[in-house]
């Protein structure tokens, strides 16, 4: 199970606890840092604040609330959205409807998301439900403040170090973003340190232990 939320959900489905193992998703932080040095697929402009969300446009993702929140920010706030999917066109329609087409950049599919994240001022993951939230961990590993929906799978990861907002609450999201942007630059070290608990190198022993147990079961 990649998170406590998934673990508890499977228990509720009636899966025997003895058959479950909690092993959170891991991130190759060293690779994230290396790829973050590459040229991103958008260019920053001086004086603007860049808020981004790295997520496919699917029903479980709530891009709508993030777009609505942008409406309440000043024109210097720009939204970067990376990903593709079924809800992309409806989100583009909403951007036009709200008159935000000059402040929202749709990047489409991005091969190197780390380079995008490294050029953001803040990373958001707005979701109706979530298993883990990999992009949020990647953002923290690069010292970027994070905001996420208060839903199972995300809250466990973000609560100790970032800000949460209630799903579909665009004003709550705005307040959370403003708070995270107000943090001192020194907070970057805390984010990087916290993200290290999800590093692939720290998970190797757990993976090895689980594989050995499975091998014994097979034998």
N, C-alpha and C positions, 0 to 999 in steps of 0.2 A: 504494500500500500504506500503510495507516494506522499500521503499526508494523514494526519489524525482524522481529518474529515472523511477521507476515503475509508480508513480503517473502521470508523464508527458506522459509516453507511453500510459497509459489508456485514458488520455485526447485526445491524438492524434488518438486513435482508435474510438473516438466518444462517450465515456462514459460521461454521464452528471456529471459535477463537484460536484453537490450537493449529488451525490451518492458515492463520494470518500472520504476516510479518510486516512491521512498520519500518519502511526504508525510504526515507524522503528522497525526492529527486536530487540529483547532484548536478553541479555546473562546473565545467572546466574553466575555472577562473583565469588561469594563465593564458589560455587561448582567447578568452574574452578580452583580456588586456592587450594582447598582441593585435587582434583584429580591430580593436578600437582605434589604433593608430592609422588605419587606412582612411582614404578619402570618403566621406559620407555621401549619400545620394541627395543631399540638399546643402545649400550654402547659407550660413548664418549672415544676418545683417546687423550691423552695430546698433545698439539701443533697443533691440527687440528681446523679448523673453520667450523661449521656446519650450512648450509643453508637448510631450509626446506620448503616444500609446502604440506599443508594438503588439499587434494581435490580429488574427484573421477575422474577417467580417462574417461571424457566424451568430446564430441565435443566442448562444450563451454569453456572448460579449455585448456589453452595453455602451456602444459608441454614442448612442443618442444622448444619454445624460451628459457625457463629456462635451459634446458639441453644444448642447443647451447651456452648459456652464460657461463656455467661452463667451457666450453672448453677454454675460455679466462682467466681463473683464474689459480693461481698456484696450484700445487698438494696438498697443505695443505687445500684446500677448498673442503669440502665433501657435497654432496647433499642428503638429506633425503626426500623421497617421500612416503607419506602415502595415501592409497586409492586403489580402484580397478575399473575396468570398461572396456569398449570396446576398448579404445585406449592404454591400458596398454602394450600389446604385441608390438605394433609399436614403443612405446617409449623405450622399452627394446632393440629393434632392433637398434634404433638410438644410444643408449648408447654404444652398441657394435661397431657400425660403426665408432663412434668418438673416440673409445679407452678409454672410461670413466668407464668401468665396475668395476674398483677398487675404483672409487670415487663416485659412485651413489648407494645408498641403497634403494631398494624397500621394504617397510614394509608390503604391502598389506593392508587388512582391519585392522584397529586399533580400539579397543574398547575405549581406553582412549587416546584421542588425546592431552589432556592437559599435560599429562606426557611427550609426545613427544615434544610438543612446549617448555616446560620448560627447555629442554636440548638442544635447538637450540640457535645459536647466532643471527639468523635473520630469519624472516618468510616472504615468498613471496606468492602472489596469482596472478598468470599469467593467464589471461582470455581473451577470445574474447568478451564475454558479461557476465554480472553478475547482480543478483538482489540485493545483499547486501554485502556478504563477511564476514560470521560469524567467520571463522578461524582467520581473521586479527584482529577482535576485541578481540578475546580470547588471541591472541599473545600480543596485547598492554596491556591487563589487567595483564599480567605476566611480563610487562616491556621489552618486546622484540621489537626491531626496525622492521619496516614493509616496504615492497615495493610491489606495486601492479600496474596492468595495468591501463592506463588512459582511462577507459571505464565507461559509466554510471552505477551507482549502486556501483561502487568501489571508483571512484574519490571523490565523496561526503564524503565518510567515511574516506579516507586516507589523502586527500590533506592537512588538517590542521596540521597534526602531522607526517606524513611519507613521502615517496617519490613515485612518479609515473613515469612510462615509457610508451612510445607509444607501442601499440600492435605489436608483431613480431619484435621488435627492440632489438636484443640480446645485442648489444653494449650499448644501452641506459639502458638496465636492469643491465648490469655489472656496469656502472657508478653509478646508483642509489644504488646498493648494496654496493659498495665501500664507497659511501657517508654516508649511514646509519651505516655502521660498524665503521666509523671514529668518530661517535658522542661520547661525553664523557659519562661515566657511570652515571653521574648525570641526564642525559636525561631520564633515566628510570622512574623517578618520574612523569615527564610530560606525558609519555605514559600511565601510570597507572591512572593518574588523568583524562586524556581525555577519556579513555575507560569507566570510571564510568558513563558517560552520557548514555551509552547503557545498564546499569545494570538493571536487571529485577525489582529491588525494585523501581527504579525511573520511571518505566513504569506502575506500578500498577494503579496509579491514572488515567492515560490515558486510560488504558483498562477498568477500572470501568466506566469512563465517556462515553466511546463508547457503552458499554453494556447497560447502562441506556438509551441512546438515541435509541438503537435498540429495547429495551423493550417497549418504548413509541410508536414506530412505529407499533409494533405488536398489542398492545392494541388498 
